[in-house]
């Protein structure tokens, strides 16, 4: 069940109109229910899903109704609390199901472990569910604070950059607050230095075309939409001052897993001599993962490659013959050597090395 409401999309406002715009609210907990904005319905319709169990949260994460590494971590934290409120003996099953919902983003496993550990300090029964909920709320608040802090750090780093290229969706739909990469972009816009954003369409499910454009419109930031393959050529032509992306996992050596297509933009930025900046909270760093070679890359349904969203929520159009063999990796890994800086709420790793990454976690 959920609450639905329609919105009318309006034209893009110039960046000079940007103020401290209120970010989208992708998740909210109220009276025993986790309300989640269904991102598969955007930008055509704003619909909230009412999630009441760990299974509900797992389903929403798997179908990308909830997505973005920090956001799925927060959702999974609430998922544990929801399940304990339903079933005081459901802790282990809920944690296992939630951790398995998506393998690449480490925030999910980190958040579930934190809630589980906190719950186990309380007596079984209602007290355990209350402890889990308190920890989930704390994680939510921490991620909102992280967004504000990393936005400021990133805008300081990129002061004067006027033309930013971004990939996938890294705003309030991906992380509480204004997000990660898009939070940096919004801060640059609020400071008055940003001219425009080039946003790539981004597979799977064209998350950039649907979600980043939706958020840029809300924020009143001037933008243009690109097919993914256009980015490197525009970088080479001198039309981009910096590339700003988010991350789903950062290995201990600084290798970064992000939405598929990121690696190509990093190569182009390196060739052109412009900054390639990754923004994400420290909860996305996985110190137990030595390098990007150890990051599990999720492979999704081939049907997502054979079709594209069209005509509104739930609609799809075939773009390849039925049954065409496909590969659909959701992520790729960018080596640390190609990352100019990793921006977090605790500061900036620059250059990105095992030592500078470790310093952020002290």
N, C-alpha and C positions, 0 to 999 in steps of 0.2 A: 504494500500500500504506500501511497505517497500523496503529496500535495502538488498540484500542477498549476502553473500560471503562464500565460503567453507574454512575450515581450516583442516590441517592435524595434528592429535594428535601424539605427540612424547613421547618417554620414560621418566620416572621419573629421574630427575637429583638429585644427592646427595645434602644434606643440605649444605655442604661446598661450593657449588656453588652459594648459595643465596647471592644476593646483595639487594639493595633497588629496588626491581622489581616494574615495573609499574603495578598497579592493573587494573583489567578489568573496562571498562567504561560501566555501565549498563544503564545509562540515560544521555541524553544531549539535551539541548534546542537550537534550531537554526532557526531563520527566521520564527517564528510562528508555528513551529512544534516541538513536543516532540518526539525524537527518542529513542526507548526503545529496548534493546537487548532482543529478545524473548527467555525467559529462558525455555520454553517448547521444544525448538528446540536443546538445548544444551545437550550433548557435540558434537552432530553429525554435527551441522551446526550453524554458526553465522549469524543470520538474524535480522535486525533492523526493528521494526514496526514504521510506521509514524502515530503518534497520533495527532489529530487535534481538539478534542472536549472532554468534560467531559465524554460523553458516551464511546468514544474510550478508555479513561483511565480506566473507570469502568470495561469495558470488559476485558482489559489486566490484571487488578488486579484479577478479579474473576477467570480467567482461569490460573492464576499463571505465565503468561508471565512476569509480574512484581511481585516480592515477596520480603519478608524481611521487618520487621517492619519499620525501618528508610527509606528504599527505597520507600515503598508504600506511606509513608507520604510525601516525596518529590514529587513523581509522582502526588499525589492528589492535592498538592499545585499548581503545574503547570496545572492540570486539570481545576481548577477554573479559572485560567488566560486564558487558551485556550477558555473556554466557554464564558467568558466575551468579548473576542475579536470577537467571532462569534455573540453573542446575549447580548447586554448591559443589558437586563432584565432577564438574565438567572442565576443570582447569587444564589437565594434560591434553585432553582431546581438542579443546579449543586452541591451545597454543600450537599444537602440531598442524592443525588444519590451516591456521592463519599463516604460519611460517612457510607453508607449502604453496600459498596462493600465487606468489610470483617469486622467482628465484634470484633475480639480478639485484634488485634494490635492497641494500643491507639495512636501511632504516627500519624495515618491517621486522626483521629478526631482532634488531637491537631493542625496539620498543616492546615487543612481546616478552623478551627476556626480562626487561625492567619491571613490567607489570607482574609477571609471574613471580619474580623474586620478592616484590613488595607484598603480593597477596599471601605468599607463604609465611610471612612474618606475623600474620593475623590469625586468630582462631578461625576454624572452619565455620561456615555459615554466612550470615549476613555481614559480619565484620570483614570477612575476606573479600566479599563483593565490594564493600565500601572502600577497602584499601586499594583494590584494583582500580576503581573509578577515580580515586584521588590521584593515583599515579598517572592514569591516562590524562586527566586534566592538567597535571603538572607538565607532562610531555607536550601537550598542546600549547600551553603557555610558553614553554621554552622555545618551541619552534617559531612562534609569533615574534618573540624577542630576537631570535636569531635572524629572522628576515629583516627586521629594522636595522640591526647592527651591520649585517653583511652588505645591505644596500648602501649604507654610508661609506663603508670601506671601499666598495667597488666604484662608487661615484668619485671618491677621492682619487683612486688609481687612474680612472679614465677621464679625469677633468679635461674638458676641451674636445673630447670626441663628439663629433656631430652626426656621423652616419654609422649606425650599429647594425650588424647582421646577427640574427639569432635563429636558433634551430629548435624545433619541438616547442613545447609549452612549459614555461618556467615561472608562471605567475601565481596568483592566489588559487588557481585551480590545481596547482602542483604542490604547493606548500602553504601552510597557514600564514596569514599576513599578506604581504604583496608578493611573496614567493622568493625565488632565488635570482636567476639571471634577469628575469623581468622586473624584479624589485630594484636591481641596479639600474636598469634602463629607466624605470619610473622615477628614480631619484635624480638621474641626469636630466630628465625632462622637467622635473620640478625645480631644478636649479637653473633652468633656462638655456642649457648648452646644447640640447639635443635638437637635431634638424629632422631626422626621420629614422625609422626602423625598417629594415628589410627582413621580413619574416618568411622562413621557408615552410612549405606545406607539410612536410614531415610524415612519413609512415611510422608505425601503422595507424590506420584510421584517420590519416590526414590531420593529426592533432594540431599542427601549426595553423593550417588553413581554418580549421573550425574554432579552436580554442584560443590560440594566441591572438588572432584577429578579433575575436569576441572580447578579449581582455583589453587589447589596445584601443578598441572603440570605446569601451567603458571609461578608460583612463584619459581619452581625448588626445592620444599620442599619434602624430602623423606616421603613416606606415604604408608599405607596399608589400604585396604577397608575391613570393617567388616559387616556382617549381624548384625542387631540391637541386637539380642539376645546374641551375643558373648561378648558384652562389659562388662557386670557385671562379667562374669567368668574370663576374662583376668585381670580385676581390682583385683579380689580376688587372682589371681595367682601372683600378684606383677609385672605385666608387664606394669603398667601405673603409672606415677608419679603425674599426675593431670588431672582432667577433666575440659575442658573449653568449655562453650556453650554461645549462645546469649540469647535474650529474646524478647518476643513480648509484654508483659505487666508486670510491676512490681507493685504490690499493695502497699498501704501505709505501711503495716506491713512487707513488704519484701518478701511475697510470689511471686513466679515467674511463669508466663505462658510461655511455650516454646514448641517447636515441640514435638508431641506425642512420648513417649519413653524416654524423659529427666528424668522423675521422677525415673525410674528404675536405671539409671546411678547415680543419686544422692544418692539413697539408698545404692548402691554398694560402692560408694566412702566413705560414712559415715562408713560403716562396715569395710572398709579396712584402714580407717584413713588417706586418702589422700585428698588434696584440691578439692572441687567442686566449681569452679569459674564461675560466670555469668558476661558477659561483655555486656554493652549496654549504649547508650547515655541517658542523663537525660530526653530526650523527651519520653522515653519508660516508665518512672515512672508515675503512675496515682494516685496522692494524694487523689482523690475523691473516689477511690476504696478501702474500708477498708481492705479487705483480698482477698485471692485467691478464696474463695467461691463465690464472686460476679463477677468473670471474666466470660464473656460469652465464651463458647467453641464452636468453629465452627465445625459443622458436615458436611462432604463433601459427594460427590456422592459415593454410594456403589460400583459403577463400578470401582473406583480406587483401591478397595481392591480385586475385582474379576479378575483384569488384572494387568499386569506390562508392563512398556515401553520396547519395543524390536525392534531391527533391524534398528533403525533410527528414525527421527522425524515423529511423528504421528503414529508410529507403536505400537501395543500392542499385548500381548499374554495372553490368558486366563490361569489362574492358579487355578480356582475353577469352579465348574459346573455353567452354566448359571442360574441366578435367586437365587443363594445362598444368604440367608439373611446375611447382614453385618452391622457392625457399623464402622464408619470412622471418629472418632474425630481427628481433625488436631492438637490438642494441649493437654497437660496435665499441671497440676499445681504442682510445687515443693514447699513444705513449707519452709519458711525462715530459720527454724532451721537446714535444710540440706544444706544451701548455705554458703560456707566458706567466700565468699567475693563477693560483687557487685562492679565491676570496671566500672567507668564512666569517662567522660572527666573532671569532677570536682573533682575527687578523688575517694577514695575507702571507701565503707561502710563495716566495719569489726569490730565486728560481725554485721550481717544483722538484724537490729531491726527497729521498727518504728522511733526511735529517730535518728539512723544513716542515715536512708533514708531521713527523714525530713531535716537533716543538709545539705544534698547535694543540696536541692532545695532553700536554703536561698540565 
